[in-house]
């Protein structure tokens, strides 16, 4: 088991410091990050925590998954690797350079 955890259901007011504080009761927190919207800067309601070992990560999952934090129920599980994304060309997924876009000339 890996030591990187996905944390969902976060209250929008939670900071990275608070997230680290909550998880530190289950072991050493290597990093804690709250994911925010790139345009507004507001929290998106989830984040990632990296524990120093797999056993500490399992302890955090067992101890925190389904618990309440500031009135919201947390979802804590092992983080999955980020899926590979195709490059987005801005044309609805088509690549205009290869004739996939509208002909406007």
LUMBA-513416 format. One record per residue: y, z, x of N, C-alpha, C in turn. Coordinates in steps of 0.001 Angstrom, whole numbers, padded with zeros to 6 digits, always signed. Layout:
BEGIN
YZXYZXYZX;...
END
This chain:
BEGIN
-001184+000000+000840+000000+000000+000000+001241+000000+000881;+002234-000770+000467+003494-000816+001190+004338+000399+000878;+005437+000510+001589+006305+001664+001369+007611+001285+000687;+007761-000009+000300+008972-000433-000395+008715-000380-001900;+009620+000281-002608+009452+000504-004036+010551-000177-004840;+010163-000689-005993+011110-001207-006988+011433-000046-007922;+012702+000114-008238+013131+001165-009162+013942+000502-010268;+013412+000492-011483+014100-000089-012624+014557+000982-013591;+015420+000592-014502+015923+001523-015511+016988+002458-014978;+017625+002083-013889+018657+002954-013319+019901+002972-014200;+020497+004149-014355+021803+004192-015018+022802+003389-014185;+023736+002742-014839+024689+001892-014126+025606+002680-013201;+025681+003987-013399+026553+004828-012574+025880+005333-011304;+024592+005096-011127+023869+005620-009969+024297+004907-008688;+024556+005707-007654+024929+005177-006345+023705+005173-005432;+023827+004502-004304+022733+004493-003339+022460+005892-002810;+023512+006691-002646+023347+008076-002197+022552+008905-003188;+022854+008738-004458+022128+009474-005508+020672+009019-005565;+020432+007733-005417+019078+007192-005424+018278+007778-004258;+018898+007840-003097+018234+008421-001930+017930+009897-002169;+018853+010607-002766+018674+012035-003062+017477+012267-003985;+017360+011448-005032+016265+011596-005994+014913+011372-005315;+014829+010350-004469+013557+010010-003835+013229+010896-002642;+014211+011549-002042+013967+012366-000856+013098+013586-001158;+012964+013949-002411+012072+015068-002755+010606+014689-002576;+010321+013406-002367+008945+012932-002202+008663+012443-000786;+009613+012590+000133+009400+012191+001514+010678+011647+002136;+010514+011042+003291+011643+010500+004027+012012+009119+003499;+013264+008985+003097+013759+007713+002585+014364+006929+003746;+013772+005771+004045+014284+004910+005112+015536+004162+004651;+015532+003675+003401+016695+002990+002855+016647+003047+001332;+017808+002968+000737+017927+002938-000723+019062+001983-001061;+018793+001041-001957+019843+000101-002339+019829-000124-003839;+021020-000161-004404+021209-000470-005813+021709-001913-005857;+021064-002739-006648+021435-004147-006727+022588-004297-007717;+023621-005014-007271+024789-005191-008127+025047-006671-008368;+025742-006949-009462+026113-008311-009818+027097-008842-008781;+026861-010054-008287+027717-010565-007217+029114-010936-007687;+029315-011122-008980+030629-011479-009491+031433-010264-009932;+030785-009329-010651+031507-008175-011176+031394-006938-010299;+030346-006881-009454+030132-005702-008630+029451-004566-009371;+029207-004727-010674+028561-003681-011467+027064-003658-011174;+026489-002465-011203+025057-002314-010999+024284-003142-012019;+023160-003709-011584+022304-004474-012495+021204-003598-013082;+021207-002307-012744+020249-001375-013347+018917-001285-012625;+018851-001833-011412+017628-001663-010622+017980-001629-009146;+016989-001213-008357+017208-001128-006927+015896-001037-006182;+015997-000789-004891+014819-000690-004038+014967+000511-003124;+013831+001182-002906+013792+002330-002005+012648+002097-001036;+012915+002329+000232+011855+002217+001229+011563+003605+001778;+010318+004019+001600+009865+005318+002090+009262+005119+003478;+009144+006208+004250+008666+006062+005628+007155+005854+005725;+006397+006130+004656+004952+005890+004702+004433+005522+003315;+003265+004925+003295+002629+004559+002033+002285+005758+001174;+001892+006862+001823+001542+008059+001043+002776+008661+000380;+003916+008607+001065+005158+009100+000457+005587+008188-000690;+005373+006890-000515+005698+005941-001580+004833+006220-002804;+003541+006467-002593+002643+006767-003710+003047+008066-004399;+003468+009044-003620+003941+010313-004179+005173+010093-005054;+006081+009228-004597+007291+008934-005370+006944+008207-006665;+006002+007269-006602+005582+006553-007816+004993+007538-008809;+004078+008374-008341+003415+009347-009220+004404+010353-009805;+005362+010766-008975+006285+011806-009406+007477+011325-010218;+007870+010057-010054+009115+009608-010686+008952+008546-011768;+007863+007779-011745+007684+006734-012756+007608+007366-014150;+008449+006896-015053+008471+007410-016421+009350+008624-016632;+009989+009113-015577+010876+010270-015724+012278+009809-016128;+013097+010757-016548+014460+010478-016992+015451+010729-015861;+016417+009850-015739+017543+010049-014835+018802+009702-015615;+019629+010702-015858+020870+010529-016625+020625+009816-017949;+019541+010180-018637+019254+009649-019969+018511+008327-020000;+018145+007786-018837+017395+006516-018801+016035+006752-018154;+015031+006043-018646+013675+006191-018139+013469+005280-016940;+013046+005870-015826+012834+005116-014600+011480+004411-014603;+011459+003222-014040+010232+002498-013746+010150+002417-012232;+009113+003006-011669+008952+003008-010218+007582+002437-009896;+007550+001375-009109+006279+000818-008652+006474+000100-007327;+005367-000350-006762+005434-001032-005478+006206-002339-005635;+007126-002578-004716+007920-003807-004761+007045-004993-004391;+007197-006063-005139+006472-007298-004843+007337-008150-003924;+006715-008955-003070+007519-009836-002203+008365-010781-003056;+009561-011092-002564+010454-011967-003307+009855-013366-003383;+009860-013928-004575+009307-015268-004779+010193-016303-004085;+009562-017309-003516+010312-018374-002866+011015-019198-003938;+012290-019444-003723+013064-020238-004674+013344-021602-004078;+013413-022598-004959+013838-023915-004516+015347-023887-004346;+015858-024749-003487+017307-024846-003340+017892-025377-004633;+018960-024774-005082+019609-025189-006316+020760-026108-005963;+020729-027304-006502+021759-028273-006141+022957-028251-007081;+022894-027435-008127+024012-027365-009054+023982-028447-010111;+022855-029157-010222+022776-030250-011190+021615-030037-012159;+021451-028792-012587+020387-028512-013544+018996-028610-012922;+018902-028379-011615+017623-028397-010944+017255-029751-010371;+018010-030770-010687+017724-032100-010138+018502-032274-008843;+017964-033053-007984+018641-033328-006729+019337-034686-006831;+020656-034685-006972+021424-035914-007162+021282-036883-005993;+021020-036377-004821+020908-037257-003654+019693-038173-003755;+018713-037787-004550+017506-038582-004670+017429-039324-005993;+018545-039569-006624+018578-040353-007838+018218-039590-009106;+018150-038255-009017+017745-037464-010179+018871-037172-011135;+020118-037392-010727+021259-037066-011579+021686-038233-012429;+022748-038037-013167+023286-039113-014012+024012-040130-013155;+023845-041374-013510+024590-042427-012818+025948-042541-013469;+026971-042273-012731+028313-042289-013304+029176-043373-012705;+028614-044337-012087+029420-045409-011517+029057-046692-012092;
END
